[in-house]
Amino acid sequence: MRAPVLIWLPRNLHQQCVENAAHWFPLETGGVLMGYWNEETAVVTSLIGPGPDAVRETHNFEPDQAWQLKAIAQRYTASQGRETYLGDWHSHPNAQSGRLSGLDRRVLRAILETPGAQAPRPIMMIVFGTNEGWSAAVWLCSHARRRRVWWQAPKIVEMTLKMW
């Protein structure tokens, strides 16, 4: 069995996601995870917000993609290429679990199949719950044999969300 992938997420960044989810509750919100891969470990170093024209609804979130792409490019340049796009995070308000929706799966597949994203293993973190308490689930998408897509997730292959 393959070793679990580790996702390192600083407490302050996790807290920013939770605070953002709580602020927009009961609407969905989200953003971008920036950082780098070190073999089987993803290190999240910063977040990029949803953008000024993001669409937030009860069961849908659409980031301001043009704004995010510009912010990703600026972050990449400012870090001299060390920080790259790792994936996305978004909230599922009033949810009992961080399961991926069909749309979430399609978004991950699209990221995986978009060479310009330069994300061969995109991550999606879902912050779920209510203002009484929030949890997070992390999903990873990558190619398997014959270009099929497989998912590493807490229910399939244990993923470790580490915070410091």
MOUR-V432442 format. One record per backbone hydrogen bond with DSSP energy under -0.5 kcal/mol. CO is the residue of the C=O (numbers start at 1). NH is the residue of the N-H. Records with the same first field share a line. If there is no record, write none. Layout:
CO=NH ; NH
This chain:
5=160
6=8 ; 42
7=9 ; 162
8=44
10=13 ; 14
11=15
12=16
13=17
14=18
15=19
16=20
17=21
18=22
19=23
20=24
21=25
24=27
29=91
31=89
32=34 ; 48
33=86 ; 87
34=45 ; 46
35=84
36=43
38=41
40=6
41=38 ; 43
42=8 ; 44
43=36 ; 45
44=10
46=34
48=32
50=64
51=54
54=56
55=62
57=28 ; 60
60=57
62=55
63=65
64=68
65=69
66=70
67=71
68=72
69=73
70=74
71=75
72=76
73=77
74=78
75=79
76=81
77=80
79=82
82=84
84=35
86=123
87=33
88=125
89=31
90=127
92=95 ; 129
101=105
102=106
103=107
104=108
105=109
106=110
107=111
108=112
109=113
111=114
113=115
114=117 ; 118
115=118
119=122
122=141
123=88
124=126 ; 139
125=90 ; 127
126=128 ; 137
127=92
128=135
129=94 ; 95
130=133
133=130
135=128
137=126
139=124
140=152
142=150
144=147
145=148
148=144
150=142
151=153
152=140
153=156 ; 157
159=161
160=7 ; 162
162=9
